[in-house]
Amino acid sequence: MPNIESAIKRVRTNEAANIRNASQASSMRTAVKKFEEAVAAGADNANELYQAAVKAIDMAESKGLIHKNKAARDKSRLAKKLAK
């Protein structure tokens, strides 16, 4: 544990940010997984789940959780699955 006050505060803020980031990344992965399962099952709501997954990916990208190229690659792969 750090002794300096600013370092102690930095530990606290890093823990809070880590929790937020993990939650955001988890929800993104869940949205993508739901879409992929719906497409595999031939569900009717695949379009809605696609939109939700793309939104989750865009939000993760805007918050710096994933790189912009990874976001573009993931969205492209989802669109390809939707088109099949």
C-alpha positions in Angstrom: 0.0 0.0 0.0 1.4 3.4 -0.9 2.2 6.0 1.8 1.8 9.2 -0.2 -1.7 10.6 -0.2 -2.0 11.1 -4.0 -0.8 7.6 -4.6 -3.4 6.3 -2.2 -6.1 8.2 -4.0 -4.8 6.9 -7.4 -5.2 3.3 -6.1 -8.8 4.1 -5.2 -9.6 5.7 -8.5 -7.9 2.9 -10.4 -10.0 0.3 -8.6 -13.2 2.1 -9.4 -12.2 2.5 -13.1 -11.2 -1.1 -13.3 -14.7 -2.2 -12.1 -16.4 0.2 -14.5 -14.2 -1.0 -17.4 -14.7 -4.7 -16.6 -18.5 -4.2 -16.5 -18.5 -2.4 -19.8 -16.4 -5.0 -21.5 -18.5 -7.8 -20.1 -21.7 -6.2 -21.3 -20.2 -5.8 -24.8 -19.2 -9.4 -25.0 -22.6 -10.5 -23.7 -24.4 -8.4 -26.5 -22.2 -9.9 -29.1 -22.7 -13.5 -27.8 -26.5 -13.0 -27.7 -26.5 -11.8 -31.4 -24.3 -14.8 -32.5 -26.6 -17.3 -30.7 -29.7 -15.7 -32.3 -28.2 -15.9 -35.8 -27.2 -19.5 -35.2 -30.7 -20.3 -34.1 -32.3 -18.3 -36.9 -34.2 -16.0 -34.5 -36.5 -13.2 -35.7 -34.9 -10.6 -33.5 -31.4 -10.9 -35.0 -31.6 -7.3 -36.4 -32.4 -5.8 -33.0 -29.6 -7.8 -31.4 -27.2 -6.7 -34.1 -28.0 -3.1 -33.4 -27.5 -3.6 -29.7 -24.2 -5.4 -30.3 -22.9 -2.6 -32.6 -23.9 0.0 -30.0 -22.1 -1.9 -27.3 -19.0 -2.2 -29.4 -19.1 1.6 -30.3 -19.5 2.5 -26.6 -16.5 0.3 -25.6 -14.5 1.9 -28.4 -15.4 5.5 -27.4 -14.4 4.8 -23.8 -11.0 3.4 -24.9 -11.7 -0.2 -23.8 -11.0 -1.6 -27.3 -9.0 -0.2 -30.2 -10.9 1.4 -33.1 -9.6 -1.2 -35.6 -10.8 -4.1 -33.4 -14.2 -2.4 -33.1 -14.4 -2.0 -36.9 -13.3 -5.7 -37.4 -15.9 -6.9 -34.9 -18.7 -4.9 -36.4 -17.7 -6.1 -39.9 -17.8 -9.8 -38.8 -21.2 -9.3 -37.1 -22.6 -7.7 -40.3 -21.3 -10.6 -42.4 -23.0 -13.1 -40.1 -26.3 -11.0 -40.3 -26.2 -11.0 -44.1 -26.0 -14.8 -44.3 
